Amino acid sequence: MELAELANDRHGEPFAVVAPLDGFHLSNATLDERRLRTVKGAPETFDCEGFARSLARVREEDQPILWPAFHRELDEPTTDEIAISPETKLVVVEGNYLLLDRPCWQDVRPLLDDVWYVDAPLELLRTRLIAR
């Protein structure tokens, strides 16, 4: 069970929601156009600016925000799938590049109240990536 589910079980919905970076994958058409499809999942294959803008909106706006998701079976992002309401108290943002020290990605960390880093063994990460 994920953290947001545990929080909602304890406090009731919409206490928590997961806002994944994966929804900000560039479309396959865009990746093909930029010749990046072979490295899909690398930092340059995400819409970092859109991700940072959406994070800022969640923090600043007092209205529902619709967040994109990513479906592995489609291998494409889908827009406006995850609703983040003003009543949501905990937004769990997850992704590989949230702490990346590169242009644009550096703008993400100040938008996060707390950061938890999971240090997993490289071989485990490799095995899970290949399985996907």
N, C-alpha and C positions, 0 to 999 in steps of 0.2 A: 504494500500500500504506500502511496506517495505522501509526502508531507502535507500537501494541500488537502488531500482526502482525510487524513487524520485530523487536521484542524477543523474541517467542516463537520466531521463526525462529532467532534467535541463541542463546537460552538454554533453549528448550523450554517447552512449556505445563505448567502454568498460570502462567508468569512474569508475564504482563501481561493485562489485560482493560480494555475500554472500558466506563465507567459513564456513559451519557448522561443529561443533564437531561431530554431529550425523553420519557423513560418516565414522567415526573411531570406530563405534561399532564393537566389535569382531563378527565374523560370528556365526550363531547359532550352527554350528558344533563345533567350538572352545569353545563356552560357554558350550555346552553339555559335551565336553571332560573335561573341568575344573569344571564341576558341578556348573556353575554360571547362568544357564539360568533363574532360578527362581528369580534372582535379576538383570535381564537385565536392563540396564540404570544406575546402580550403577557405581561409578568411576572405579572399577576394571574390568568392562566389556567393557572398551574402550582400544584402542591401543594408550596410552598416548605417548609413545616414537615415534610412527609413526606420530602422530599429531604434536608434538613439532618439529620433523625433517621437516615436510612439511611446518610449519610456518616459520622456518628458511630459507628454500629454497625460499619461496615467498619473503622474505626480501632481500635475498642475490643474487639470480640468475636473470640474465637478459634474461630469456627465458620463454616460456609458461610453466605453471605448471598445471597439471591435478589433481583435488581434488575429493575425493570420496563423494558420496551423500548417503542418506538413504531413502528408500521408505517404508513407513508404510504398504502398501498393500503387499509387499514382505516380510516384517519384516527382511530385510537383507540390509547391505551396498552394494553399487555398486561402483566399482572402476572407476577412470578416467572420471568422468561425468561432472565436473564443470571446465571450462577453465578459468585460471587466466593469462591474458596476461601481458607482460612487460608494456604495455600502461595503465593498470589499475592503477588508482590513489588511490582508496579507497577499501580496503578489509575489509568487515565487518565479523568478526569472532564471532560466537555466540555459546554458550553452557553453561551448568550448572556448569562445574568444572574448568573454566578458572582461577579462583582465589583460588582454593583449596590448602591449606597449607599441602601438602603431597609430598613425593618423586615423582619425574617426573613432577607432576602438578606444582610444584614450578618453573620449568624451563619455563613454558608458559608465565607468567606475563612479564618477561623481553623482550619477543618477541612482545609485544603489545605496540603501541604508546599511546593509550588512552583506558580507560576502562569506560564503562557505566554499572552500576549495576541497574537492575530493581528490586525493592523491592515490590513484590506482596504479598498480604495476603495469608497465608498458606492454608486457606480453598479454595480460588480460584485456587491455584496450584493443590491441591488435586482433585478438581472437574475436571480440565482440564486433569490431568493425567489419571483419571479413564475413561474419555470420549475417550481417545486415545486407 
